[in-house]
Amino acid sequence: MSRNLVVAIAGFVAALAAALILVRRWRRPTADQVECARRLRIHAVGRLANGEILDLIDHPEGLPPTLVYQYEVGGVTYQVSQALHLVPVEFDPESWIPGWPVQVKYDNANPGNSIVACEHWRGLSSSKKR
C-alpha cells in the first residue's frame, strides 16, 4: 500500500469518528425523552403491585399533579412520586384522593423504579372507593 493511500484512509476514519461523536452529542435525548423511555420500559417489563395514594402536589399552571404513592414488594415498602404532567394523556385529578388504591408497575430488577401511568397504561382509578 502506498503511503498516500494509508494517510487518506486514516484521515477518512478520523473524520468519520469525529462526525459520529458530533451526531451523538447533537441528538442527545432531552430529560422528557429519557423519562418517557423509562416509563415505556417499565410498562413493557414491569410487574404489578397494589399501592396507595399518599399525596398530590399541585402545579400552579393547572397541569396534572405530582402523585406521591406507596407500595410493597418483598416486604419492603417504597414511597415514590411520579410527575403526571409529563405523561401525555388526560387525567381527572379530582378522582384521586389520598388513601385510595392505585395499581403500580415496578421494575423487578429495581423495585423502587415504578410508575402509576404511562402513554399506554394507567393504574389510576377514576372511580370512587366503595
HELIX and SHEET records of a PDB file:
HELIX    1   1 ARG A    3  TRP A   26  1                                  24    
HELIX    2   2 ALA A   31  VAL A   45  1                                  15    
HELIX    3   3 LEU A   84  LEU A   86  5                                   3    
HELIX    4   4 PRO A   93  SER A   95  5                                   3    
SHEET    1   A 5 VAL A  76  ALA A  83  0                                        
SHEET    2   A 5 THR A  66  VAL A  73 -1                                        
SHEET    3   A 5 ARG A  47  ILE A  57 -1                                        
SHEET    4   A 5 PRO A 101  ASP A 107 -1                                        
SHEET    5   A 5 ASN A 110  ILE A 115 -1                                        
SHEET    1   B 2 ALA A 117  CYS A 118  0                                        
SHEET    2   B 2 TRP A 121  ARG A 122 -1                                        
END                                                                             
